[in-house]
């Protein structure tokens, strides 16, 4: 079963999802596994993650 979970709460995303897609202006700019969020390469994804780091994933 697959769910599409759309949220601005990255803590919830990190706890509920296996993969995370970062969208900017309707385009996917980064796709990461939940346990690899700190490996973001895209500047927008990095900025989003920096705004909530540190966070804990399960």
PQR file with spaces between the fields and no chain letter, atoms N, CA, C, O and H, PARSE charges and radii, in Angstrom:
ATOM       1  N    UNK     1       0.848   -1.161    0.000 -0.4000 1.5000
ATOM       2  CA   UNK     1       0.000    0.000    0.000 -0.0000 2.0000
ATOM       3  C    UNK     1       0.898    1.229    0.000  0.5500 1.7000
ATOM       4  O    UNK     1       1.949    1.241    0.641 -0.5500 1.4000
ATOM       5  N    UNK     2       0.487    2.241   -0.708 -0.4000 1.5000
ATOM       6  CA   UNK     2       1.237    3.482   -0.806 -0.0000 2.0000
ATOM       7  C    UNK     2       0.345    4.649   -0.419  0.5500 1.7000
ATOM       8  O    UNK     2      -0.827    4.707   -0.790 -0.5500 1.4000
ATOM       9  H    UNK     2      -0.366    2.232   -1.228  0.4000 1.0000
ATOM      10  N    UNK     3       0.922    5.575    0.334 -0.4000 1.5000
ATOM      11  CA   UNK     3       0.230    6.814    0.692 -0.0000 2.0000
ATOM      12  C    UNK     3       1.047    7.983    0.197  0.5500 1.7000
ATOM      13  O    UNK     3       2.277    7.935    0.190 -0.5500 1.4000
ATOM      14  H    UNK     3       1.874    5.528    0.636  0.4000 1.0000
ATOM      15  N    UNK     4       0.369    9.023   -0.212 -0.4000 1.5000
ATOM      16  CA   UNK     4       1.019   10.285   -0.529 -0.0000 2.0000
ATOM      17  C    UNK     4       0.711   11.220    0.631  0.5500 1.7000
ATOM      18  O    UNK     4      -0.447   11.562    0.871 -0.5500 1.4000
ATOM      19  H    UNK     4      -0.630    9.062   -0.206  0.4000 1.0000
ATOM      20  N    UNK     5       1.732   11.622    1.336 -0.4000 1.5000
ATOM      21  CA   UNK     5       1.586   12.471    2.521 -0.0000 2.0000
ATOM      22  C    UNK     5       2.209   13.822    2.193  0.5500 1.7000
ATOM      23  O    UNK     5       3.425   13.922    2.029 -0.5500 1.4000
ATOM      24  H    UNK     5       2.673   11.344    1.141  0.4000 1.0000
ATOM      25  N    UNK     6       1.401   14.837    2.100 -0.4000 1.5000
ATOM      26  CA   UNK     6       1.883   16.183    1.776 -0.0000 2.0000
ATOM      27  C    UNK     6       1.857   17.006    3.058  0.5500 1.7000
ATOM      28  O    UNK     6       0.821   17.110    3.714 -0.5500 1.4000
ATOM      29  H    UNK     6       0.414   14.756    2.233  0.4000 1.0000
ATOM      30  N    UNK     7       3.003   17.592    3.413 -0.4000 1.5000
ATOM      31  CA   UNK     7       3.068   18.334    4.672 -0.0000 2.0000
ATOM      32  C    UNK     7       4.211   19.340    4.643  0.5500 1.7000
ATOM      33  O    UNK     7       5.159   19.222    3.866 -0.5500 1.4000
ATOM      34  H    UNK     7       3.845   17.507    2.879  0.4000 1.0000
ATOM      35  N    UNK     8       4.087   20.321    5.506 -0.4000 1.5000
ATOM      36  CA   UNK     8       5.183   21.263    5.738 -0.0000 2.0000
ATOM      37  C    UNK     8       5.923   20.911    7.021  0.5500 1.7000
ATOM      38  O    UNK     8       6.963   21.497    7.318 -0.5500 1.4000
ATOM      39  H    UNK     8       3.317   20.418    6.136  0.4000 1.0000
ATOM      40  N    UNK     9       5.399   19.967    7.775 -0.4000 1.5000
ATOM      41  CA   UNK     9       5.987   19.556    9.048 -0.0000 2.0000
ATOM      42  C    UNK     9       7.022   18.461    8.785  0.5500 1.7000
ATOM      43  O    UNK     9       6.675   17.285    8.681 -0.5500 1.4000
ATOM      44  H    UNK     9       4.554   19.490    7.533  0.4000 1.0000
ATOM      45  N    UNK    10       8.286   18.852    8.679 -0.4000 1.5000
ATOM      46  CA   UNK    10       9.332   17.884    8.344 -0.0000 2.0000
ATOM      47  C    UNK    10       9.561   16.856    9.433  0.5500 1.7000
ATOM      48  O    UNK    10      10.021   15.752    9.144 -0.5500 1.4000
ATOM      49  H    UNK    10       8.568   19.808    8.764  0.4000 1.0000
ATOM      50  N    UNK    11       9.254   17.186   10.675 -0.4000 1.5000
ATOM      51  CA   UNK    11       9.367   16.196   11.742 -0.0000 2.0000
ATOM      52  C    UNK    11       8.359   15.071   11.515  0.5500 1.7000
ATOM      53  O    UNK    11       8.706   13.896   11.641 -0.5500 1.4000
ATOM      54  H    UNK    11       8.880   18.083   10.910  0.4000 1.0000
ATOM      55  N    UNK    12       7.129   15.417   11.185 -0.4000 1.5000
ATOM      56  CA   UNK    12       6.114   14.405   10.893 -0.0000 2.0000
ATOM      57  C    UNK    12       6.511   13.587    9.669  0.5500 1.7000
ATOM      58  O    UNK    12       6.365   12.364    9.658 -0.5500 1.4000
ATOM      59  H    UNK    12       6.848   16.371   11.083  0.4000 1.0000
ATOM      60  N    UNK    13       7.010   14.263    8.646 -0.4000 1.5000
ATOM      61  CA   UNK    13       7.440   13.569    7.431 -0.0000 2.0000
ATOM      62  C    UNK    13       8.538   12.569    7.756  0.5500 1.7000
ATOM      63  O    UNK    13       8.492   11.428    7.296 -0.5500 1.4000
ATOM      64  H    UNK    13       7.128   15.256    8.655  0.4000 1.0000
ATOM      65  N    UNK    14       9.520   12.980    8.539 -0.4000 1.5000
ATOM      66  CA   UNK    14      10.640   12.101    8.896 -0.0000 2.0000
ATOM      67  C    UNK    14      10.178   10.894    9.694  0.5500 1.7000
ATOM      68  O    UNK    14      10.800    9.833    9.627 -0.5500 1.4000
ATOM      69  H    UNK    14       9.557   13.907    8.913  0.4000 1.0000
ATOM      70  N    UNK    15       9.100   11.038   10.446 -0.4000 1.5000
ATOM      71  CA   UNK    15       8.602    9.925   11.250 -0.0000 2.0000
ATOM      72  C    UNK    15       7.639    9.020   10.504  0.5500 1.7000
ATOM      73  O    UNK    15       7.484    7.856   10.875 -0.5500 1.4000
ATOM      74  H    UNK    15       8.594   11.900   10.501  0.4000 1.0000
ATOM      75  N    UNK    16       6.991    9.520    9.465 -0.4000 1.5000
ATOM      76  CA   UNK    16       5.959    8.741    8.776 -0.0000 2.0000
ATOM      77  C    UNK    16       6.382    8.174    7.427  0.5500 1.7000
ATOM      78  O    UNK    16       5.822    7.173    6.979 -0.5500 1.4000
ATOM      79  H    UNK    16       7.117   10.465    9.163  0.4000 1.0000
ATOM      80  N    UNK    17       7.346    8.786    6.781 -0.4000 1.5000
ATOM      81  CA   UNK    17       7.643    8.454    5.388 -0.0000 2.0000
ATOM      82  C    UNK    17       8.989    7.760    5.237  0.5500 1.7000
ATOM      83  O    UNK    17       9.919    8.000    6.007 -0.5500 1.4000
ATOM      84  H    UNK    17       7.801    9.599    7.145  0.4000 1.0000
ATOM      85  N    UNK    18       9.075    6.895    4.228 -0.4000 1.5000
ATOM      86  CA   UNK    18      10.341    6.245    3.899 -0.0000 2.0000
ATOM      87  C    UNK    18      11.170    7.087    2.929  0.5500 1.7000
ATOM      88  O    UNK    18      12.398    7.114    3.007 -0.5500 1.4000
ATOM      89  H    UNK    18       8.320    6.701    3.602  0.4000 1.0000
ATOM      90  N    UNK    19      10.481    7.773    2.016 -0.4000 1.5000
ATOM      91  CA   UNK    19      11.142    8.646    1.050 -0.0000 2.0000
ATOM      92  C    UNK    19      10.533   10.033    1.153  0.5500 1.7000
ATOM      93  O    UNK    19       9.344   10.190    1.429 -0.5500 1.4000
ATOM      94  H    UNK    19       9.484    7.751    1.953  0.4000 1.0000
ATOM      95  N    UNK    20      11.375   11.037    0.927 -0.4000 1.5000
ATOM      96  CA   UNK    20      10.933   12.428    1.012 -0.0000 2.0000
ATOM      97  C    UNK    20      11.276   13.122   -0.304  0.5500 1.7000
ATOM      98  O    UNK    20      12.409   13.056   -0.780 -0.5500 1.4000
ATOM      99  H    UNK    20      12.341   10.909    0.703  0.4000 1.0000
ATOM     100  N    UNK    21      10.274   13.788   -0.881 -0.4000 1.5000
ATOM     101  CA   UNK    21      10.482   14.585   -2.080 -0.0000 2.0000
ATOM     102  C    UNK    21      10.362   16.048   -1.697  0.5500 1.7000
ATOM     103  O    UNK    21       9.419   16.435   -1.006 -0.5500 1.4000
ATOM     104  H    UNK    21       9.353   13.841   -0.494  0.4000 1.0000
ATOM     105  N    UNK    22      11.295   16.855   -2.134 -0.4000 1.5000
ATOM     106  CA   UNK    22      11.244   18.295   -1.905 -0.0000 2.0000
ATOM     107  C    UNK    22      10.802   18.951   -3.202  0.5500 1.7000
ATOM     108  O    UNK    22      11.394   18.726   -4.258 -0.5500 1.4000
ATOM     109  H    UNK    22      12.061   16.541   -2.695  0.4000 1.0000
ATOM     110  N    UNK    23       9.758   19.763   -3.115 -0.4000 1.5000
ATOM     111  CA   UNK    23       9.238   20.461   -4.290 -0.0000 2.0000
ATOM     112  C    UNK    23       9.497   21.952   -4.170  0.5500 1.7000
ATOM     113  O    UNK    23       9.357   22.536   -3.096 -0.5500 1.4000
ATOM     114  H    UNK    23       9.277   19.946   -2.258  0.4000 1.0000
ATOM     115  N    UNK    24       9.874   22.556   -5.284 -0.4000 1.5000
ATOM     116  CA   UNK    24      10.065   23.998   -5.364 -0.0000 2.0000
ATOM     117  C    UNK    24       9.372   24.471   -6.631  0.5500 1.7000
ATOM     118  O    UNK    24       9.720   24.052   -7.735 -0.5500 1.4000
ATOM     119  H    UNK    24       9.987   22.081   -6.157  0.4000 1.0000
ATOM     120  N    UNK    25       8.385   25.349   -6.463 -0.4000 1.5000
ATOM     121  CA   UNK    25       7.600   25.861   -7.584 -0.0000 2.0000
ATOM     122  C    UNK    25       7.002   24.739   -8.428  0.5500 1.7000
ATOM     123  O    UNK    25       6.973   24.811   -9.656 -0.5500 1.4000
ATOM     124  H    UNK    25       8.102   25.689   -5.566  0.4000 1.0000
ATOM     125  N    UNK    26       6.524   23.699   -7.738 -0.4000 1.5000
ATOM     126  CA   UNK    26       5.849   22.604   -8.418 -0.0000 2.0000
ATOM     127  C    UNK    26       6.750   21.563   -9.047  0.5500 1.7000
ATOM     128  O    UNK    26       6.258   20.627   -9.677 -0.5500 1.4000
ATOM     129  H    UNK    26       6.548   23.641   -6.740  0.4000 1.0000
ATOM     130  N    UNK    27       8.048   21.701   -8.895 -0.4000 1.5000
ATOM     131  CA   UNK    27       9.000   20.754   -9.470 -0.0000 2.0000
ATOM     132  C    UNK    27       9.743   20.019   -8.360  0.5500 1.7000
ATOM     133  O    UNK    27      10.101   20.621   -7.347 -0.5500 1.4000
ATOM     134  H    UNK    27       8.448   22.462   -8.384  0.4000 1.0000
ATOM     135  N    UNK    28       9.974   18.732   -8.544 -0.4000 1.5000
ATOM     136  CA   UNK    28      10.764   17.967   -7.578 -0.0000 2.0000
ATOM     137  C    UNK    28      12.223   18.379   -7.737  0.5500 1.7000
ATOM     138  O    UNK    28      12.793   18.263   -8.822 -0.5500 1.4000
ATOM     139  H    UNK    28       9.683   18.243   -9.367  0.4000 1.0000
ATOM     140  N    UNK    29      12.824   18.860   -6.647 -0.4000 1.5000
ATOM     141  CA   UNK    29      14.227   19.299   -6.698 -0.0000 2.0000
ATOM     142  C    UNK    29      15.157   18.358   -5.949  0.5500 1.7000
ATOM     143  O    UNK    29      16.376   18.433   -6.103 -0.5500 1.4000
ATOM     144  H    UNK    29      12.361   18.954   -5.766  0.4000 1.0000
ATOM     145  N    UNK    30      14.585   17.468   -5.134 -0.4000 1.5000
ATOM     146  CA   UNK    30      15.423   16.534   -4.365 -0.0000 2.0000
ATOM     147  C    UNK    30      14.556   15.374   -3.911  0.5500 1.7000
ATOM     148  O    UNK    30      13.401   15.566   -3.532 -0.5500 1.4000
ATOM     149  H    UNK    30      13.595   17.407   -5.008  0.4000 1.0000
ATOM     150  N    UNK    31      15.107   14.177   -3.947 -0.4000 1.5000
ATOM     151  CA   UNK    31      14.451   12.990   -3.415 -0.0000 2.0000
ATOM     152  C    UNK    31      15.459   12.272   -2.532  0.5500 1.7000
ATOM     153  O    UNK    31      16.572   11.967   -2.960 -0.5500 1.4000
ATOM     154  H    UNK    31      16.046   14.020   -4.255  0.4000 1.0000
ATOM     155  N    UNK    32      15.052   12.005   -1.286 -0.4000 1.5000
ATOM     156  CA   UNK    32      15.968   11.384   -0.330 -0.0000 2.0000
ATOM     157  C    UNK    32      15.249   10.309    0.472  0.5500 1.7000
ATOM     158  O    UNK    32      14.040   10.380    0.692 -0.5500 1.4000
ATOM     159  H    UNK    32      14.148   12.253   -0.938  0.4000 1.0000
ATOM     160  N    UNK    33      16.003    9.328    0.899 -0.4000 1.5000
ATOM     161  CA   UNK    33      15.492    8.360    1.868 -0.0000 2.0000
ATOM     162  C    UNK    33      15.404    9.057    3.219  0.5500 1.7000
ATOM     163  O    UNK    33      16.170    9.978    3.500 -0.5500 1.4000
ATOM     164  H    UNK    33      16.985    9.270    0.721  0.4000 1.0000
ATOM     165  N    UNK    34      14.476    8.620    4.043 -0.4000 1.5000
ATOM     166  CA   UNK    34      14.259    9.252    5.355 -0.0000 2.0000
ATOM     167  C    UNK    34      15.543    9.322    6.173  0.5500 1.7000
ATOM     168  O    UNK    34      15.811   10.336    6.818 -0.5500 1.4000
ATOM     169  H    UNK    34      13.854    7.872    3.815  0.4000 1.0000
ATOM     170  N    UNK    35      16.330    8.269    6.154 -0.4000 1.5000
ATOM     171  CA   UNK    35      17.539    8.241    6.977 -0.0000 2.0000
ATOM     172  C    UNK    35      18.728    8.944    6.324  0.5500 1.7000
ATOM     173  O    UNK    35      19.829    8.918    6.874 -0.5500 1.4000
ATOM     174  H    UNK    35      16.113    7.446    5.630  0.4000 1.0000
ATOM     175  N    UNK    36      18.530    9.572    5.164 -0.4000 1.5000
ATOM     176  CA   UNK    36      19.607   10.280    4.467 -0.0000 2.0000
ATOM     177  C    UNK    36      19.294   11.760    4.262  0.5500 1.7000
ATOM     178  O    UNK    36      19.874   12.395    3.381 -0.5500 1.4000
ATOM     179  H    UNK    36      17.636    9.593    4.717  0.4000 1.0000
ATOM     180  N    UNK    37      18.391   12.314    5.056 -0.4000 1.5000
ATOM     181  CA   UNK    37      17.981   13.703    4.868 -0.0000 2.0000
ATOM     182  C    UNK    37      19.141   14.682    4.992  0.5500 1.7000
ATOM     183  O    UNK    37      19.142   15.733    4.350 -0.5500 1.4000
ATOM     184  H    UNK    37      17.920   11.798    5.771  0.4000 1.0000
ATOM     185  N    UNK    38      20.112   14.345    5.802 -0.4000 1.5000
ATOM     186  CA   UNK    38      21.253   15.255    5.972 -0.0000 2.0000
ATOM     187  C    UNK    38      22.169   15.271    4.746  0.5500 1.7000
ATOM     188  O    UNK    38      23.108   16.064    4.690 -0.5500 1.4000
ATOM     189  H    UNK    38      20.111   13.492    6.324  0.4000 1.0000
ATOM     190  N    UNK    39      21.905   14.402    3.762 -0.4000 1.5000
ATOM     191  CA   UNK    39      22.716   14.346    2.538 -0.0000 2.0000
ATOM     192  C    UNK    39      22.151   15.206    1.406  0.5500 1.7000
ATOM     193  O    UNK    39      22.557   15.046    0.255 -0.5500 1.4000
ATOM     194  H    UNK    39      21.142   13.757    3.807  0.4000 1.0000
ATOM     195  N    UNK    40      21.239   16.096    1.709 -0.4000 1.5000
ATOM     196  CA   UNK    40      20.607   16.924    0.678 -0.0000 2.0000
ATOM     197  C    UNK    40      21.652   17.711   -0.104  0.5500 1.7000
ATOM     198  O    UNK    40      22.596   18.249    0.475 -0.5500 1.4000
ATOM     199  H    UNK    40      20.909   16.225    2.644  0.4000 1.0000
ATOM     200  N    UNK    41      21.478   17.774   -1.416 -0.4000 1.5000
ATOM     201  CA   UNK    41      22.394   18.510   -2.290 -0.0000 2.0000
ATOM     202  C    UNK    41      21.777   19.823   -2.772  0.5500 1.7000
ATOM     203  O    UNK    41      22.487   20.810   -2.965 -0.5500 1.4000
ATOM     204  H    UNK    41      20.711   17.337   -1.886  0.4000 1.0000
ATOM     205  N    UNK    42      20.467   19.833   -2.965 -0.4000 1.5000
ATOM     206  CA   UNK    42      19.785   21.018   -3.474 -0.0000 2.0000
ATOM     207  C    UNK    42      19.742   22.101   -2.398  0.5500 1.7000
ATOM     208  O    UNK    42      19.471   21.813   -1.232 -0.5500 1.4000
ATOM     209  H    UNK    42      19.891   19.031   -2.808  0.4000 1.0000
ATOM     210  N    UNK    43      20.010   23.345   -2.791 -0.4000 1.5000
ATOM     211  CA   UNK    43      20.065   24.454   -1.829 -0.0000 2.0000
ATOM     212  C    UNK    43      18.715   24.699   -1.150  0.5500 1.7000
ATOM     213  O    UNK    43      18.671   25.005    0.042 -0.5500 1.4000
ATOM     214  H    UNK    43      20.230   23.580   -3.738  0.4000 1.0000
ATOM     215  N    UNK    44      17.624   24.568   -1.890 -0.4000 1.5000
ATOM     216  CA   UNK    44      16.294   24.759   -1.299 -0.0000 2.0000
ATOM     217  C    UNK    44      16.010   23.683   -0.251  0.5500 1.7000
ATOM     218  O    UNK    44      15.526   23.988    0.840 -0.5500 1.4000
ATOM     219  H    UNK    44      17.660   24.319   -2.858  0.4000 1.0000
ATOM     220  N    UNK    45      16.307   22.437   -0.580 -0.4000 1.5000
ATOM     221  CA   UNK    45      16.113   21.340    0.372 -0.0000 2.0000
ATOM     222  C    UNK    45      16.981   21.549    1.613  0.5500 1.7000
ATOM     223  O    UNK    45      16.528   21.322    2.735 -0.5500 1.4000
ATOM     224  H    UNK    45      16.699   22.190   -1.466  0.4000 1.0000
ATOM     225  N    UNK    46      18.225   21.979    1.412 -0.4000 1.5000
ATOM     226  CA   UNK    46      19.122   22.243    2.541 -0.0000 2.0000
ATOM     227  C    UNK    46      18.553   23.338    3.442  0.5500 1.7000
ATOM     228  O    UNK    46      18.607   23.233    4.667 -0.5500 1.4000
ATOM     229  H    UNK    46      18.593   22.163    0.501  0.4000 1.0000
ATOM     230  N    UNK    47      18.011   24.384    2.828 -0.4000 1.5000
ATOM     231  CA   UNK    47      17.459   25.491    3.614 -0.0000 2.0000
ATOM     232  C    UNK    47      16.245   25.035    4.417  0.5500 1.7000
ATOM     233  O    UNK    47      16.094   25.418    5.577 -0.5500 1.4000
ATOM     234  H    UNK    47      17.968   24.469    1.832  0.4000 1.0000
ATOM     235  N    UNK    48      15.380   24.224    3.817 -0.4000 1.5000
ATOM     236  CA   UNK    48      14.223   23.697    4.545 -0.0000 2.0000
ATOM     237  C    UNK    48      14.668   22.834    5.722  0.5500 1.7000
ATOM     238  O    UNK    48      14.147   22.963    6.830 -0.5500 1.4000
ATOM     239  H    UNK    48      15.502   23.913    2.875  0.4000 1.0000
ATOM     240  N    UNK    49      15.623   21.967    5.475 -0.4000 1.5000
ATOM     241  CA   UNK    49      16.109   21.087    6.543 -0.0000 2.0000
ATOM     242  C    UNK    49      16.812   21.879    7.642  0.5500 1.7000
ATOM     243  O    UNK    49      16.675   21.557    8.822 -0.5500 1.4000
ATOM     244  H    UNK    49      16.046   21.863    4.575  0.4000 1.0000
ATOM     245  N    UNK    50      17.555   22.901    7.268 -0.4000 1.5000
ATOM     246  CA   UNK    50      18.258   23.724    8.257 -0.0000 2.0000
ATOM     247  C    UNK    50      17.278   24.465    9.155  0.5500 1.7000
ATOM     248  O    UNK    50      17.600   24.780   10.301 -0.5500 1.4000
ATOM     249  H    UNK    50      17.667   23.163    6.310  0.4000 1.0000
ATOM     250  N    UNK    51      16.094   24.741    8.645 -0.4000 1.5000
ATOM     251  CA   UNK    51      15.115   25.472    9.445 -0.0000 2.0000
ATOM     252  C    UNK    51      14.523   24.627   10.569  0.5500 1.7000
ATOM     253  O    UNK    51      13.915   25.172   11.490 -0.5500 1.4000
ATOM     254  H    UNK    51      15.833   24.485    7.714  0.4000 1.0000
ATOM     255  N    UNK    52      14.687   23.320   10.511 -0.4000 1.5000
ATOM     256  CA   UNK    52      14.119   22.441   11.552 -0.0000 2.0000
ATOM     257  C    UNK    52      15.150   21.527   12.187  0.5500 1.7000
ATOM     258  O    UNK    52      14.831   20.841   13.158 -0.5500 1.4000
ATOM     259  H    UNK    52      15.181   22.877    9.762  0.4000 1.0000
ATOM     260  N    UNK    53      16.365   21.492   11.682 -0.4000 1.5000
ATOM     261  CA   UNK    53      17.385   20.613   12.252 -0.0000 2.0000
ATOM     262  C    UNK    53      17.735   21.065   13.648  0.5500 1.7000
ATOM     263  O    UNK    53      17.659   22.270   13.888 -0.5500 1.4000
ATOM     264  H    UNK    53      16.624   22.049   10.893  0.4000 1.0000
ATOM     265  N    UNK    54      18.096   20.257   14.562 -0.4000 1.5000
ATOM     266  CA   UNK    54      18.119   18.813   14.408 -0.0000 2.0000
ATOM     267  C    UNK    54      16.733   18.216   14.648  0.5500 1.7000
ATOM     268  O    UNK    54      15.948   18.741   15.439 -0.5500 1.4000
ATOM     269  H    UNK    54      18.157   19.278   14.367  0.4000 1.0000
ATOM     270  N    UNK    55      16.451   17.149   13.979 -0.4000 1.5000
ATOM     271  CA   UNK    55      15.215   16.434   14.204 -0.0000 2.0000
ATOM     272  C    UNK    55      15.564   14.950   14.297  0.5500 1.7000
ATOM     273  O    UNK    55      16.661   14.525   13.934 -0.5500 1.4000
ATOM     274  H    UNK    55      17.088   16.723   13.336  0.4000 1.0000
ATOM     275  N    UNK    56      14.622   14.195   14.782 -0.4000 1.5000
ATOM     276  CA   UNK    56      14.866   12.765   14.982 -0.0000 2.0000
ATOM     277  C    UNK    56      13.939   11.988   14.071  0.5500 1.7000
ATOM     278  O    UNK    56      12.746   12.280   13.990 -0.5500 1.4000
ATOM     279  H    UNK    56      13.731   14.540   15.076  0.4000 1.0000
ATOM     280  N    UNK    57      14.484   11.001   13.387 -0.4000 1.5000
ATOM     281  CA   UNK    57      13.642   10.080   12.630 -0.0000 2.0000
ATOM     282  C    UNK    57      13.643    8.756   13.386  0.5500 1.7000
ATOM     283  O    UNK    57      14.567    8.441   14.136 -0.5500 1.4000
ATOM     284  H    UNK    57      15.453   10.763   13.452  0.4000 1.0000
ATOM     285  N    UNK    58      12.605    8.014   13.168 -0.4000 1.5000
ATOM     286  CA   UNK    58      12.491    6.757   13.942 -0.0000 2.0000
ATOM     287  C    UNK    58      13.525    5.762   13.589  0.5500 1.7000
ATOM     288  O    UNK    58      13.549    4.669   14.155 -0.5500 1.4000
ATOM     289  H    UNK    58      11.855    8.270   12.559  0.4000 1.0000
